[in-house]
Amino acid sequence: MTNEQIQQALSSRFGDGVWGFEETFGIFSCYIKADLNMDILRFLNEEPSMGFQFLTDITAVHFPDKKDEELCIVYHLHNLVANKRLRLRASVPISRPDIETAVPLYSGANWMERETYDFFGVNFVGHPNLVRILNADEMNYFPMRKEYPMEDPTRTDKDDEMFGRG
């Protein structure tokens, strides 16, 4: 299985629903439309010529400067027989961070989606138990979003004068 075969299969099946094909760090990747995520995942899993039956990871990335595409959901798939990895990226607006759950197709997605919800606030529609998994239930924010300063500006131990630069 080659990257060109994967690209051809996805492009012929989903047209403009997939784009931006590239290989970085040995992993072939592309962008997908968020509303097609389950159709694409199902095709990659069930189509015998594809065989991406192992879900390695689901996570998200917050891009605060990308209007209406602030949250990028990232899927890592693996074809164990061909030893081929594939990364899919789907973007959703932070004002409506909804994407369909992958749990019916990959049962291992259950906790991965809960963790992604817990840290980024992605709403996996149809998830059987989308509640916080690592953070406290009373948290009313999502700590991995880039919405807060990296350091507390009131801390004095980080001032340049403490390091002989003042």
C-alpha positions as CSV (number, residue, x, y, z in Angstrom):
1,M,0.0,0.0,0.0
2,T,1.4,3.4,-1.0
3,N,0.5,6.9,-0.1
4,E,-0.7,7.5,-3.7
5,Q,-3.1,4.5,-3.4
6,I,-4.5,5.9,-0.2
7,Q,-4.9,9.4,-1.7
8,Q,-6.5,8.0,-4.8
9,A,-9.0,5.9,-2.9
10,L,-10.0,8.8,-0.5
11,S,-10.1,11.4,-3.3
12,S,-12.2,9.2,-5.6
13,R,-14.6,8.3,-2.8
14,F,-14.9,11.6,-1.0
15,G,-13.9,14.3,-3.5
16,D,-13.4,17.7,-1.9
17,G,-14.1,16.1,1.5
18,V,-10.4,15.3,1.8
19,W,-7.4,17.5,0.9
20,G,-4.0,18.6,1.9
21,F,-2.2,15.2,1.5
22,E,1.4,15.2,2.8
23,E,3.9,13.0,4.5
24,T,5.6,14.3,7.6
25,F,7.9,12.3,9.9
26,G,6.9,9.1,8.1
27,I,3.2,9.5,8.6
28,F,0.9,10.2,5.6
29,S,-1.8,12.7,6.5
30,C,-4.7,14.7,5.2
31,Y,-7.5,17.0,6.2
32,I,-11.1,15.9,6.2
33,K,-14.4,17.7,6.6
34,A,-15.6,17.2,10.1
35,D,-19.1,16.2,9.0
36,L,-17.6,13.3,7.0
37,N,-15.4,11.9,9.8
38,M,-17.4,8.7,10.4
39,D,-17.9,8.0,6.7
40,I,-14.2,8.3,6.1
41,L,-13.2,6.4,9.2
42,R,-15.7,3.6,8.3
43,F,-14.3,3.4,4.7
44,L,-10.7,3.2,5.9
45,N,-11.7,0.5,8.5
46,E,-14.0,-1.7,6.4
47,E,-12.7,-1.4,2.9
48,P,-10.4,-4.4,2.4
49,S,-7.9,-2.5,0.3
50,M,-7.5,0.1,3.1
51,G,-7.5,-2.0,6.3
52,F,-7.0,0.7,8.9
53,Q,-8.6,-1.3,11.7
54,F,-6.5,0.0,14.6
55,L,-7.1,3.4,16.1
56,T,-3.9,4.5,17.8
57,D,-4.9,7.9,19.1
58,I,-7.5,10.7,19.1
59,T,-6.5,14.1,20.3
60,A,-7.0,17.8,19.5
61,V,-5.0,21.0,18.9
62,H,-6.2,24.5,19.7
63,F,-5.4,27.1,17.0
64,P,-6.9,30.3,18.5
65,D,-6.1,32.4,15.4
66,K,-7.9,30.2,12.9
67,K,-11.4,31.6,12.7
68,D,-14.1,28.9,12.6
69,E,-11.4,26.2,12.7
70,E,-10.0,26.8,16.2
71,L,-10.2,23.1,17.3
72,C,-8.5,20.5,15.1
73,I,-9.4,16.9,16.0
74,V,-6.6,14.5,15.1
75,Y,-7.0,10.8,14.4
76,H,-4.1,8.4,14.1
77,L,-4.9,5.1,12.4
78,H,-2.7,2.1,11.7
79,N,-3.0,-0.7,9.1
80,L,-1.2,-3.5,11.1
81,V,-0.9,-5.9,8.1
82,A,0.8,-3.3,5.8
83,N,2.4,-1.5,8.7
84,K,1.0,1.8,7.4
85,R,0.1,4.8,9.5
86,L,-2.4,7.5,8.6
87,R,-3.2,10.8,10.3
88,L,-6.6,12.5,9.7
89,R,-7.3,16.1,10.8
90,A,-10.8,17.6,11.0
91,S,-11.4,21.2,12.2
92,V,-14.4,22.6,14.0
93,P,-15.3,26.1,15.4
94,I,-14.8,26.6,19.1
95,S,-18.3,28.1,19.2
96,R,-19.7,24.7,18.1
97,P,-17.1,22.0,18.8
98,D,-19.2,19.1,17.6
99,I,-18.0,16.0,15.7
100,E,-19.5,12.5,15.5
101,T,-18.1,9.9,17.9
102,A,-16.0,7.1,16.6
103,V,-16.9,4.7,19.4
104,P,-19.3,2.6,17.3
105,L,-16.4,1.8,14.9
106,Y,-13.5,1.8,17.3
107,S,-14.4,0.9,20.9
108,G,-11.0,2.2,22.1
109,A,-12.1,5.6,21.0
110,N,-14.3,5.8,24.2
111,W,-11.6,7.0,26.6
112,M,-9.6,8.9,24.0
113,E,-12.7,11.0,23.2
114,R,-13.4,11.5,26.8
115,E,-9.8,12.8,27.4
116,T,-10.1,15.1,24.3
117,Y,-13.4,16.4,25.6
118,D,-11.9,16.9,29.1
119,F,-8.9,18.9,27.9
120,F,-10.1,20.7,24.8
121,G,-13.9,20.7,25.1
122,V,-14.6,18.8,21.8
123,N,-18.2,17.5,21.9
124,F,-18.2,14.0,20.4
125,V,-21.9,13.7,19.4
126,G,-23.4,10.3,20.2
127,H,-20.6,9.3,22.7
128,P,-22.1,6.9,25.3
129,N,-20.6,8.6,28.4
130,L,-19.0,12.0,27.5
131,V,-17.9,13.2,31.0
132,R,-14.6,14.3,32.4
133,I,-12.1,11.5,32.8
134,L,-9.0,13.2,34.3
135,N,-9.9,16.6,35.5
136,A,-12.2,17.6,38.4
137,D,-15.9,17.6,37.5
138,E,-16.3,21.1,38.8
139,M,-13.8,22.6,36.3
140,N,-15.6,25.0,34.0
141,Y,-12.8,25.4,31.5
142,F,-10.7,23.2,29.3
143,P,-7.0,23.5,30.3
144,M,-5.3,22.6,27.0
145,R,-6.9,25.5,25.1
146,K,-4.6,28.4,24.6
147,E,-6.9,30.9,26.4
148,Y,-4.6,31.7,29.3
149,P,-1.1,33.2,29.7
150,M,1.6,30.6,29.9
151,E,2.9,31.9,33.2
152,D,1.4,33.9,36.0
153,P,2.5,37.5,35.4
154,T,2.5,38.3,39.2
155,R,5.3,35.8,39.9
156,T,8.5,37.6,40.9
157,D,10.8,34.5,40.8
158,K,10.6,34.7,37.0
159,D,11.7,38.3,36.7
160,D,14.8,39.0,34.7
161,E,16.4,40.6,37.7
162,M,16.5,37.2,39.4
163,F,18.6,35.9,36.6
164,G,21.1,38.8,36.4
165,R,19.5,40.2,33.3
166,G,17.8,43.3,34.8
